[in-house]
Amino acid sequence: MVQYPMLSLEIMRSWVERHQSEWLEDYYAFLRFASISSEPESKPALLNCVEWLTDYVGRLDFQVETWQSKGHPILFASHKRAGPDQPTLLIYNHYDVQPVDPIEGWRSPPFEPVLRDGEIYARGAQDNKGQCFYVLQALKMWKECVGSLPINVKLCIEGEEEMGSPNLATLLAAKKEALQADYVAIVDLGLRQAAIPALTLGIRGIITLDVGLKGSETDLHSGSHGGIVVNPIHALVKLLAGLHDEKGKITIPDFYQEVEEVPLDKSLSLEFDCEEYRRRTGAVPEGGEREYSPLERAWLRPTLEINGISGGYSGAGFKTVIPAQAWAKISCRLVPHQQPERIAELVATYLKQQAPLGMTVSVEVHPGKGKAVRVNADARAVRSFGKAFQEVFDTPCECILEGASIPIVAELAEASGGETILLGLGLSTDHIHAPNEHFGLDRLKNGMLVIARALELLKN
Amino acid sequence: MVQYPMLSLEIMRSWVERHQSEWLEDYYAFLRFASISSEPESKPALLNCVEWLTDYVGRLDFQVETWQSKGHPILFASHKRAGPDQPTLLIYNHYDVQPVDPIEGWRSPPFEPVLRDGEIYARGAQDNKGQCFYVLQALKMWKECVGSLPINVKLCIEGEEEMGSPNLATLLAAKKEALQADYVAIVDLGLRQAAIPALTLGIRGIITLDVGLKGSETDLHSGSHGGIVVNPIHALVKLLAGLHDEKGKITIPDFYQEVEEVPLDKSLSLEFDCEEYRRRTGAVPEGGEREYSPLERAWLRPTLEINGISGGYSGAGFKTVIPAQAWAKISCRLVPHQQPERIAELVATYLKQQAPLGMTVSVEVHPGKGKAVRVNADARAVRSFGKAFQEVFDTPCECILEGASIPIVAELAEASGGETILLGLGLSTDHIHAPNEHFGLDRLKNGMLVIARALELLKN
C-alpha cells in the first residue's frame, strides 16, 4: 500500500510562500541581536537574544530550559509528544556570531539585516542564525499544518560556538540524560553549489593558540638601537616562516604522526574548478601541501594557519620603533586520530624550543579545542536526510567533507549517544566570519523544507 | 691680557637656580601641547604650540616669522644685533612629537608633565621640546643678564621632524637667503652617560616604506579555505624573514654597494658594556650583522628594521580568519654615500620581485628621507661647543656617533652654507618614541649653560 506523507512537499511549499513576510520579520529580529560571543560588551545582546529564542521556541510547544554556565547561556528544548515508539532527533545550532571587524568592509551595518538581490546581508545571516532559523520554521510548519511533530525533537542552541564551546563542553556530563537522542543533527554546514544538495561526511578538528615574543622591557628607538638588538618582529617572522617547509609541509616534529594517508573516498564529489575558485575568491588555490590536490588539502590534511599577527606601529604614517613585543595567533585544523591536546602541546613546545636568541616566548593555548568527526554514510538517519534533500532539490544528494570545525560535535555526539548527521545550506561565498556575510532567501526556504521533510522520513 | 667672559659660569648657574620655578612652569606649558605631527586630529595642538613659541621667542627680542607650508608651520626667528663682524649661528629644533601609543604603557598621562626623582615625564620631555627649551633659556639668560647676544642667532623650529620633515625640505630653496649662517647647530642629539659631555660626529640617514600583500578579495574562513589558499600572513613572514641572511646581513642585491668599510675612528669613544646595556633595556645586544661589534652596527652599518606588522585578527579571543591582506612597515638606516632614493628603489623593487605566489605586492615609500651626515671634528665651531661642554661638565668632551637620523640635516646644512654641529643632552634611557619619555632636570640646566657658554666662545 502506498504511504502518503503526512505533510506533502506541496503543502510545505505553500506554507513557506504564504508566511514569508511573517517569518522574514522574525528572522530579521533574530539577526538584529549583536550576539558576538567573544566580546564582553556584547553580553546584554547575547542575553536578549536567548530570551527572544526562549519565547520563540516555547510557542512551538517545546519545554524550554536555559542552561547557565560560566559563559553565555545555552537554550535546551524538547518536544516528546511523538512518544517512546518514535526516535529522538537532537538538533544543534548556535545563536552567537563572529566579531564584525573590519567594520569598514561592510556595505550595510552588520546588525541591520537588508535584502539585496535575493540575499539577506547581516552578521550571522548564515552562520548560524540563518541555519538555526530554518530549523525553527520547519518545526513551526509542522505545528501549524499538522498540530504536532512526527518524531521527538530536542534542540540545543548554544552561545559560544565561535569561541570553541568552552562551557557547553563542561556541561555535557551533567546534562547527559537530557541530551540522550538517537540522532544528532549539526545544522551548521554547507553545500558546494546552491542547486546541488549535499550531506557532509566529516569535519576537521581544531586547536588555537597565541604566541608572543618579548625582546626588551620597553619599545626602543630604531635609530639608536637598530643593529644592536634583535627586533622581536624579525624574530617572529623568522620563527613563523620556519613552521612550513618549501613543500608546504608543517615542520613541527611528530605533527603528522597520527595522520592516515587515506585517498579521497570514491563516493565523494571531487570536482574542484581552480579557475572558478579564483574568480569567486580572488585567491589562487596554491597554498598548503604541494603534493595534494586542493580538496585533499582542505578535507583530509591538517593545517597550521597564522590567523593574526601584530607588533610595532601600524597606524597612518610611520613610527621608528623596535617594539618590546610581537604576537601571532595560530590555529591548526586536525584530521581523524589527531588528539587536540597532544597537537597543542607539540606546537607550544616547538615554539618555545625555537625561541630565537634574546627572546622570551610565551604561548597560550585557548580552551575551545575539538576533534575531527567522521559520519557513517550508511546510517539510516544519514540516508533519511539525503532523501529529504533529494526530494526538495529534485537532484541526487552528493557527499562532501568540510575543512572547517565545530569543536563541540565529537563530544556532543558522545554524550547524546546518537548517530551524527552533518548538514546545512551554507555556501563558501556567504562571507561568513567576514564583512558582508549573507544567506540566500532560496536556501532559507529550502532549508525549511529539508528539515520538515526529514522529520517525517525519520519516523518509524 | 686675560680675556674675562662677558657672562661667567657662576652668574649663569646662579640665574638658572634663581629662575627655576619660572622656567619650569614655561617648560611644562610647552610640554602640554599634544603636538603629534603624524595625527591629523592633533592639528589644533600643533597650531597652539607654534603660537605659544612665537610669543615666547618674540619676547627674547627675535624677529619671528611663521613659515606656512602644506604641513605644520615652521617657526623661523633671527636676532642680528651682534652685527656683521660676528658669526651667525642657526639652531635647529622641532616642536612636534611622536604618537603616544601604546598609551597603556604610560605611568602618567603623556601631556601632563610630572617631576619624579629629578626627571620630568612627558611626551617630548626630551625629544625635542626639552632640548629646544634649554636653547631658549640660554638666549633668555643672555637677554636678562647682559641685554644682548654675543653673536647673531637664527632659530628654525619645525613641526614635522617626526614625519621626516617633508615640507621644510621643499621650503629650503625658497628660504635660502633667510637661512644663511656660518654654523648650523642641530640640538637633537645625546650623550652616552649623563656625566660625560659628548659631541656627535655623525648620524645615519633613513628611508621608510610600507609593504602590503593581498591574497584575496575578502577575508576567508580558515576552516573551509585553510590548506587551499596561500595565507597572506604566511607569505609576508616568509618574504620578511628572507630580508636578512643567517649572518644578519641584508639580502637585497646592491644594498651595501656604496657602503665603505671604515673602522671606527680612534678618537671615538668605543666602550660598550653588553651587560650594562642588557640591564638598562632588558634586551641582548645580539642583533644585526654578526661580524661587527654593537657600536659598529649602530654607527657605521646600515640596517633594515621592521617597525610594524599587522594582518588578520589581533583582539581578545580568536578569529579563524585568513585575511585578505597583511602589511609591514620597514625602515632602513643609511651610512655615508648611500643615496636615500636609490636605496628606497632597491628595497621596493626587491619586495615586488619576490612577490610570493598568488600575492599582489604594493609598496609605498614615505616622503621623509634623509642622507647620513658626518661632522668635521676639527672645525672651529665644533671645538667651541666642545670647550663649552668641557667647562660646564668639568670633564673632557668625548666624540661619538649616533645611529638615529634627522632627515633634514644634510639639506639644511647645504641650504644655509654653514658648518654642521650635532649636539644634545639626550640619553638612550630617556624612552623617546616610547611610553614614559623623560628628561633630567640636571641635563636641562646643563643644556642651558652649554648653549649660553658656546654663544660666547663662538664670538670673534
Interface residues (C-beta under 8 A of the other chain):
Chain A: S38 E39 Q98 P99 D101 P102 G105 M163 G164 G190 I203 R204 I206 T208 G215 S216 E217 T218 D219 L220 H221 S222 G223 S224 H225 G226 G227 I228 V229 V230 N231 I233 H234 L236 V237 K238 L240 A241 G242 H244 Y277 T281 G282 A283 V284 P285 E286 G287 G288 E289 P294 R297 A298 R301 T303 E305 I306 N307 G308 I309 S310 G311 G312 Y313 S314 G315 A316 G317 F318 K319 T320 V321 I322 P323 A324 A326 W327 A328 K329 S331 R333 L357 G358 H366 G368 E402 G403 A404 S405 S428 H431 I432 H433 A434 P435 N436
Chain B: S38 E39 P40 Q98 P99 D101 P102 G105 M163 G164 I203 R204 I206 T208 G215 S216 E217 T218 D219 L220 H221 S222 G223 S224 H225 G226 G227 I228 V229 V230 N231 I233 H234 L236 V237 K238 L240 A241 G242 H244 Y277 T281 G282 A283 V284 P285 E286 G287 G288 E289 P294 R297 A298 R301 T303 E305 I306 N307 G308 I309 S310 G311 G312 Y313 S314 G315 A316 G317 F318 K319 T320 V321 I322 P323 A324 A326 W327 A328 K329 S331 R333 L357 G358 H366 G368 E402 G403 A404 S405 S428 H431 I432 H433 A434 P435 N436
